[in-house]
Amino acid sequence: MIREAEITDKDQLFDLYRMLVPNSKKMNVLEEQIDKIKRDPNNFLLVFDEKGKILGTLTLNICLQALHGLRPYGVVENIIVHENHRSKNIGRKLLQYVEDYCKSIDCHRIMLLSNSTRERAHEFFEREGFNGSISKGFKKYF
C-alpha cells in the first residue's frame, strides 16, 4: 500500500536513505520534518508499506509556476526501494501513484534528478517514461 509517511516511520526511512546515500554525514531524519511535510498540501513523503515494513519511498514536491497558467509541476526526489526488494514493481507503483496524482491536479510535467552514477536507476526511470536526455540537472550544496 502507498501512503504518506508517519513519524513512526522515521527509523525505517533512515534505513532506506542509508541505502541511497551510504556515506552521507549530513543525513538526519527528524520526526518533526516528517510531520511538517505531511501537513503541507504541496509536499508528500510517500512510502510503500507492506504489512508494516517500509519497502520504498520518495518525496514529491508540487511547485507553482507562472509559465503554464495555473498548471504546477511535480518534482520527485529521494526515490529508493529497499535493496532486498528491488525488481518487484515497488518503484513502478510509487512512480505511477505520483503520475496519477500529478495528472489529477493538472501538472504540466514531472521531473526527477538522479545521481549521475546510478545507471541501473536511470534505466528504470527511462522504462517508466522519463527522458534523461531532455535536460541537464545542476546542484549546488550548502
C-alpha positions in Angstrom: 0.0 0.0 0.0 1.2 3.5 -0.8 0.6 6.1 1.9 2.0 9.3 3.4 4.8 8.7 5.9 4.1 9.0 9.6 6.5 10.0 12.3 6.6 6.4 13.4 8.3 5.5 10.1 11.4 7.5 10.9 13.7 4.6 11.6 12.7 2.7 8.6 13.1 5.8 6.4 16.5 6.3 7.9 17.5 2.7 6.8 16.2 3.3 3.3 18.0 6.6 3.0 21.2 5.0 4.2 20.9 2.7 1.1 20.5 5.7 -1.1 23.4 7.7 0.4 25.5 5.2 2.3 28.4 7.6 3.1 26.4 10.7 3.9 27.5 12.5 7.1 24.6 15.1 6.8 21.7 12.7 6.8 19.3 13.5 9.7 15.7 12.1 9.5 13.6 14.0 12.0 10.1 13.2 13.2 9.1 16.9 13.1 10.2 17.2 9.5 8.1 14.1 8.5 5.1 15.7 10.3 5.7 19.1 8.6 5.8 17.5 5.2 2.6 15.6 5.9 0.8 18.8 6.9 2.0 20.7 3.8 -0.5 20.4 0.9 2.2 20.7 -1.8 4.7 18.2 -0.4 4.4 14.5 0.1 6.7 11.9 1.7 5.3 8.7 0.3 6.1 5.2 1.4 5.3 1.7 0.0 4.2 -0.2 3.1 3.8 -3.9 3.1 2.5 -5.2 6.4 4.2 -2.5 8.4 7.5 -2.8 6.5 8.5 0.3 4.5 10.0 -1.1 1.3 10.2 2.1 -0.7 9.9 5.8 -0.5 10.0 9.0 -2.5 9.4 12.7 -2.0 7.0 14.6 -4.2 7.0 18.4 -4.3 4.3 20.2 -6.2 5.8 23.5 -7.5 3.8 26.5 -8.7 4.9 28.4 -11.8 3.8 31.3 -14.0 4.9 29.9 -17.3 1.9 27.5 -17.9 -1.0 29.3 -16.4 -2.3 27.6 -13.3 -0.6 24.3 -14.1 2.0 23.3 -11.5 4.8 20.7 -11.9 6.0 17.9 -9.8 9.5 17.2 -8.6 10.4 13.7 -7.4 13.4 13.3 -5.1 14.9 10.7 -2.8 13.4 7.7 -4.5 14.7 4.5 -3.1 13.5 0.9 -2.9 14.9 -1.5 -0.2 17.9 -3.3 -1.7 16.3 -6.7 -0.9 13.0 -5.8 -2.6 14.1 -4.4 -6.0 12.6 -5.6 -9.3 9.3 -6.2 -7.6 7.5 -3.2 -9.1 7.6 -1.2 -5.9 9.4 1.7 -7.7 7.0 1.5 -10.6 4.0 1.6 -8.3 5.4 4.6 -6.4 6.0 6.5 -9.7 2.6 5.5 -11.0 1.0 6.9 -7.9 2.9 10.2 -8.4 1.9 10.3 -12.1 -1.8 9.7 -11.3 -1.8 12.4 -8.6 0.0 14.9 -10.8 -2.4 14.3 -13.6 -5.3 14.7 -11.2 -4.1 18.2 -10.3 -3.3 19.1 -14.0 0.5 19.2 -13.6 2.5 20.3 -16.6 5.2 17.8 -16.1 7.1 15.6 -13.5 10.8 16.0 -13.1 13.3 14.0 -11.1 17.1 14.0 -10.6 19.3 11.0 -10.1 22.9 10.7 -9.2 24.9 10.5 -12.5 26.5 7.2 -11.5 23.2 5.4 -10.8 22.9 3.8 -14.2 20.6 1.0 -13.1 18.2 3.6 -11.7 18.5 5.6 -15.0 17.4 2.6 -17.0 14.4 2.1 -14.6 13.4 5.8 -15.0 13.6 5.6 -18.7 11.5 2.5 -18.8 8.9 4.4 -16.7 8.8 7.1 -19.4 11.2 9.7 -18.1 13.7 11.0 -20.7 17.2 11.6 -19.4 18.4 13.4 -22.5 16.0 16.4 -22.4 17.6 18.4 -19.6 20.8 18.5 -17.7 20.5 18.9 -13.9 22.6 21.1 -11.7 23.0 21.1 -8.0 24.7 23.4 -5.5 25.1 22.1 -2.0 25.5 24.1 1.2 
